[in-house]
Amino acid sequence: MNMPAERDLPEGRHRLLKEFVMTEIDQAPRRRRLPRLTVLAPALGLAVAAAVAVPLFLGGTPAYAVSRLPDGLIHIDIREAKDPDKLEADLRALGANVVVDYIPRGKKCAPQPRSSHFLSTEEASLDVFPTPEGTGPGFVIDPRVIGPGQTGVLEFSVSEHENGGVVAGIWAKVGEGPIAECVLVDTTEAPLSH
């Protein structure tokens, strides 16, 4: 049985697709609150390596959980969009040289680009998509793709809903050299436009 080849969208199309999904989620009426983090990209049937839209839900549990998988990958389950510095420190303690930033609606990181050179997905795919079976809600990164002199960048575009839910678009890349600090500035553009 021949499987159709996956479509590989250019980076700009990934961003546009992600922003479309986030807008649709934001405008869709909610009938019930989902109890778990759900990755939407598999339902779209597209290969989305650098950006994935996921709904996050607030609750009485810790803001996030991280764990190392047996194969060296790291599973991240974000439940509340807060404390990116602690998440960054916890990921670094697991051997992932990354920076983590949460970007609220109507804001974006400046300056852009934050690295002198971001590697392509083919050179270093930081996020693992689709996530391995049995990992549960959240997403998975591969810290082994971050080489000497490189840093992973995880940016989360965060939008809160009136029903208490939060939607985050995720941008994951590996940059060479130092990564500029994220200074939040006002924008009318997509927050993760790079």
PASEGU-412438 format. One record per residue (C-alpha): residue number from 1; residue in three letters; x, y, z. Coordinates in nm, 2 decimals, decimal comma. Layout:
# PASEGU-412438
<node NUM; "ALA"; <X; Y; Z>>;
...
//
This chain:
# PASEGU-412438
<node 1; "MET"; <0,00; 0,00; 0,00>>;
<node 2; "ASN"; <0,15; 0,33; -0,11>>;
<node 3; "MET"; <0,12; 0,61; 0,15>>;
<node 4; "PRO"; <0,10; 0,96; 0,00>>;
<node 5; "ALA"; <0,41; 1,18; 0,07>>;
<node 6; "GLU"; <0,37; 1,43; 0,34>>;
<node 7; "ARG"; <0,36; 1,79; 0,23>>;
<node 8; "ASP"; <0,65; 2,00; 0,35>>;
<node 9; "LEU"; <0,53; 2,36; 0,38>>;
<node 10; "PRO"; <0,77; 2,65; 0,36>>;
<node 11; "GLU"; <0,83; 2,82; 0,70>>;
<node 12; "GLY"; <0,60; 3,12; 0,62>>;
<node 13; "ARG"; <0,31; 2,88; 0,54>>;
<node 14; "HIS"; <0,36; 2,70; 0,87>>;
<node 15; "ARG"; <0,33; 3,03; 1,05>>;
<node 16; "LEU"; <0,02; 3,13; 0,85>>;
<node 17; "LEU"; <-0,14; 2,79; 0,91>>;
<node 18; "LYS"; <-0,07; 2,81; 1,28>>;
<node 19; "GLU"; <-0,21; 3,16; 1,31>>;
<node 20; "PHE"; <-0,52; 3,05; 1,12>>;
<node 21; "VAL"; <-0,58; 2,76; 1,36>>;
<node 22; "MET"; <-0,52; 2,99; 1,66>>;
<node 23; "THR"; <-0,77; 3,24; 1,53>>;
<node 24; "GLU"; <-1,03; 2,97; 1,46>>;
<node 25; "ILE"; <-0,99; 2,83; 1,81>>;
<node 26; "ASP"; <-1,02; 3,18; 1,96>>;
<node 27; "GLN"; <-1,34; 3,25; 1,77>>;
<node 28; "ALA"; <-1,50; 2,90; 1,81>>;
<node 29; "PRO"; <-1,77; 2,87; 2,08>>;
<node 30; "ARG"; <-1,68; 2,63; 2,36>>;
<node 31; "ARG"; <-1,94; 2,38; 2,47>>;
<node 32; "ARG"; <-1,71; 2,19; 2,71>>;
<node 33; "ARG"; <-1,37; 2,23; 2,86>>;
<node 34; "LEU"; <-1,12; 1,97; 2,75>>;
<node 35; "PRO"; <-0,94; 1,81; 3,04>>;
<node 36; "ARG"; <-0,61; 1,76; 2,86>>;
<node 37; "LEU"; <-0,37; 1,94; 2,63>>;
<node 38; "THR"; <-0,45; 1,84; 2,27>>;
<node 39; "VAL"; <-0,22; 1,89; 1,98>>;
<node 40; "LEU"; <-0,42; 2,01; 1,68>>;
<node 41; "ALA"; <-0,17; 1,96; 1,40>>;
<node 42; "PRO"; <-0,24; 1,58; 1,35>>;
<node 43; "ALA"; <-0,60; 1,65; 1,28>>;
<node 44; "LEU"; <-0,50; 1,89; 1,00>>;
<node 45; "GLY"; <-0,31; 1,61; 0,83>>;
<node 46; "LEU"; <0,00; 1,83; 0,76>>;
<node 47; "ALA"; <0,36; 1,80; 0,86>>;
<node 48; "VAL"; <0,41; 2,10; 1,10>>;
<node 49; "ALA"; <0,76; 2,08; 1,25>>;
<node 50; "ALA"; <0,83; 2,44; 1,37>>;
<node 51; "ALA"; <0,49; 2,56; 1,49>>;
<node 52; "VAL"; <0,20; 2,38; 1,65>>;
<node 53; "ALA"; <-0,11; 2,53; 1,79>>;
<node 54; "VAL"; <-0,22; 2,37; 2,12>>;
<node 55; "PRO"; <-0,49; 2,47; 2,37>>;
<node 56; "LEU"; <-0,37; 2,50; 2,73>>;
<node 57; "PHE"; <-0,61; 2,50; 3,03>>;
<node 58; "LEU"; <-0,57; 2,66; 3,36>>;
<node 59; "GLY"; <-0,62; 2,46; 3,68>>;
<node 60; "GLY"; <-0,50; 2,37; 4,02>>;
<node 61; "THR"; <-0,21; 2,17; 3,90>>;
<node 62; "PRO"; <0,15; 2,29; 3,85>>;
<node 63; "ALA"; <0,20; 2,53; 3,55>>;
<node 64; "TYR"; <0,40; 2,26; 3,36>>;
<node 65; "ALA"; <0,57; 1,92; 3,39>>;
<node 66; "VAL"; <0,89; 1,81; 3,22>>;
<node 67; "SER"; <1,04; 1,46; 3,20>>;
<node 68; "ARG"; <1,32; 1,29; 3,02>>;
<node 69; "LEU"; <1,21; 1,00; 2,80>>;
<node 70; "PRO"; <1,42; 0,68; 2,78>>;
<node 71; "ASP"; <1,55; 0,77; 2,44>>;
<node 72; "GLY"; <1,69; 1,11; 2,55>>;
<node 73; "LEU"; <1,39; 1,32; 2,43>>;
<node 74; "ILE"; <1,22; 1,56; 2,67>>;
<node 75; "HIS"; <0,84; 1,57; 2,72>>;
<node 76; "ILE"; <0,69; 1,91; 2,81>>;
<node 77; "ASP"; <0,33; 1,94; 2,93>>;
<node 78; "ILE"; <0,23; 2,30; 2,98>>;
<node 79; "ARG"; <-0,08; 2,35; 3,18>>;
<node 80; "GLU"; <-0,06; 2,72; 3,25>>;
<node 81; "ALA"; <0,12; 3,00; 3,07>>;
<node 82; "LYS"; <0,35; 3,13; 3,35>>;
<node 83; "ASP"; <0,70; 3,10; 3,49>>;
<node 84; "PRO"; <0,90; 3,06; 3,16>>;
<node 85; "ASP"; <1,23; 3,12; 3,35>>;
<node 86; "LYS"; <1,17; 2,82; 3,58>>;
<node 87; "LEU"; <1,07; 2,61; 3,28>>;
<node 88; "GLU"; <1,39; 2,72; 3,10>>;
<node 89; "ALA"; <1,60; 2,63; 3,41>>;
<node 90; "ASP"; <1,43; 2,29; 3,45>>;
<node 91; "LEU"; <1,49; 2,21; 3,08>>;
<node 92; "ARG"; <1,86; 2,32; 3,11>>;
<node 93; "ALA"; <1,89; 2,09; 3,42>>;
<node 94; "LEU"; <1,78; 1,80; 3,18>>;
<node 95; "GLY"; <2,05; 1,90; 2,94>>;
<node 96; "ALA"; <1,85; 2,11; 2,69>>;
<node 97; "ASN"; <2,03; 2,44; 2,62>>;
<node 98; "VAL"; <1,72; 2,64; 2,54>>;
<node 99; "VAL"; <1,56; 2,98; 2,61>>;
<node 100; "VAL"; <1,19; 2,99; 2,68>>;
<node 101; "ASP"; <0,96; 3,29; 2,63>>;
<node 102; "TYR"; <0,58; 3,34; 2,66>>;
<node 103; "ILE"; <0,44; 3,61; 2,43>>;
<node 104; "PRO"; <0,10; 3,75; 2,52>>;
<node 105; "ARG"; <-0,15; 3,84; 2,25>>;
<node 106; "GLY"; <-0,08; 4,18; 2,08>>;
<node 107; "LYS"; <0,30; 4,14; 2,15>>;
<node 108; "LYS"; <0,60; 4,00; 1,98>>;
<node 109; "CYS"; <0,97; 3,95; 2,06>>;
<node 110; "ALA"; <1,21; 4,21; 1,95>>;
<node 111; "PRO"; <1,47; 4,23; 1,80>>;
<node 112; "GLN"; <1,41; 3,99; 1,51>>;
<node 113; "PRO"; <1,58; 3,77; 1,43>>;
<node 114; "ARG"; <1,71; 3,68; 1,77>>;
<node 115; "SER"; <2,00; 3,47; 1,63>>;
<node 116; "SER"; <2,25; 3,55; 1,36>>;
<node 117; "HIS"; <2,14; 3,22; 1,20>>;
<node 118; "PHE"; <1,85; 2,98; 1,27>>;
<node 119; "LEU"; <1,90; 2,63; 1,14>>;
<node 120; "SER"; <1,64; 2,49; 0,91>>;
<node 121; "THR"; <1,41; 2,21; 1,02>>;
<node 122; "GLU"; <1,62; 1,97; 0,80>>;
<node 123; "GLU"; <1,94; 2,07; 0,98>>;
<node 124; "ALA"; <1,80; 2,05; 1,33>>;
<node 125; "SER"; <1,44; 1,98; 1,42>>;
<node 126; "LEU"; <1,41; 2,08; 1,78>>;
<node 127; "ASP"; <1,05; 1,97; 1,82>>;
<node 128; "VAL"; <0,95; 1,61; 1,76>>;
<node 129; "PHE"; <0,64; 1,58; 1,55>>;
<node 130; "PRO"; <0,43; 1,37; 1,57>>;
<node 131; "THR"; <0,50; 1,31; 1,94>>;
<node 132; "PRO"; <0,60; 0,95; 2,03>>;
<node 133; "GLU"; <0,31; 0,72; 2,14>>;
<node 134; "GLY"; <0,25; 0,71; 2,51>>;
<node 135; "THR"; <0,39; 1,05; 2,59>>;
<node 136; "GLY"; <0,05; 1,19; 2,68>>;
<node 137; "PRO"; <-0,05; 1,56; 2,63>>;
<node 138; "GLY"; <0,21; 1,81; 2,55>>;
<node 139; "PHE"; <0,50; 1,81; 2,31>>;
<node 140; "VAL"; <0,84; 1,66; 2,28>>;
<node 141; "ILE"; <1,18; 1,82; 2,20>>;
<node 142; "ASP"; <1,51; 1,66; 2,11>>;
<node 143; "PRO"; <1,79; 1,84; 2,29>>;
<node 144; "ARG"; <2,05; 1,62; 2,10>>;
<node 145; "VAL"; <2,00; 1,84; 1,79>>;
<node 146; "ILE"; <2,15; 2,14; 1,97>>;
<node 147; "GLY"; <2,52; 2,14; 1,89>>;
<node 148; "PRO"; <2,81; 2,33; 2,05>>;
<node 149; "GLY"; <2,77; 2,71; 2,02>>;
<node 150; "GLN"; <2,40; 2,66; 1,95>>;
<node 151; "THR"; <2,08; 2,73; 2,16>>;
<node 152; "GLY"; <1,73; 2,61; 2,12>>;
<node 153; "VAL"; <1,45; 2,88; 2,12>>;
<node 154; "LEU"; <1,10; 2,80; 2,24>>;
<node 155; "GLU"; <0,85; 3,08; 2,20>>;
<node 156; "PHE"; <0,49; 3,04; 2,31>>;
<node 157; "SER"; <0,23; 3,29; 2,18>>;
<node 158; "VAL"; <-0,02; 3,30; 2,46>>;
<node 159; "SER"; <-0,39; 3,41; 2,42>>;
<node 160; "GLU"; <-0,63; 3,38; 2,71>>;
<node 161; "HIS"; <-1,00; 3,30; 2,66>>;
<node 162; "GLU"; <-1,30; 3,43; 2,85>>;
<node 163; "ASN"; <-1,38; 3,06; 2,95>>;
<node 164; "GLY"; <-1,05; 3,04; 3,14>>;
<node 165; "GLY"; <-0,86; 2,85; 2,86>>;
<node 166; "VAL"; <-0,54; 2,95; 2,71>>;
<node 167; "VAL"; <-0,42; 2,89; 2,35>>;
<node 168; "ALA"; <-0,05; 2,89; 2,27>>;
<node 169; "GLY"; <0,12; 2,88; 1,93>>;
<node 170; "ILE"; <0,47; 2,72; 1,97>>;
<node 171; "TRP"; <0,78; 2,82; 1,77>>;
<node 172; "ALA"; <1,08; 2,59; 1,82>>;
<node 173; "LYS"; <1,42; 2,65; 1,64>>;
<node 174; "VAL"; <1,79; 2,61; 1,70>>;
<node 175; "GLY"; <2,00; 2,92; 1,66>>;
<node 176; "GLU"; <2,37; 2,96; 1,62>>;
<node 177; "GLY"; <2,57; 3,19; 1,85>>;
<node 178; "PRO"; <2,41; 3,41; 2,12>>;
<node 179; "ILE"; <2,03; 3,45; 2,13>>;
<node 180; "ALA"; <1,90; 3,80; 2,19>>;
<node 181; "GLU"; <1,68; 3,85; 2,49>>;
<node 182; "CYS"; <1,31; 3,88; 2,40>>;
<node 183; "VAL"; <1,19; 4,23; 2,46>>;
<node 184; "LEU"; <0,81; 4,24; 2,42>>;
<node 185; "VAL"; <0,68; 4,51; 2,19>>;
<node 186; "ASP"; <0,33; 4,59; 2,06>>;
<node 187; "THR"; <0,23; 4,44; 1,73>>;
<node 188; "THR"; <-0,07; 4,39; 1,51>>;
<node 189; "GLU"; <0,11; 4,11; 1,33>>;
<node 190; "ALA"; <0,12; 3,74; 1,42>>;
<node 191; "PRO"; <0,32; 3,72; 1,74>>;
<node 192; "LEU"; <0,55; 3,44; 1,61>>;
<node 193; "SER"; <0,62; 3,59; 1,27>>;
<node 194; "HIS"; <1,00; 3,55; 1,21>>;
//
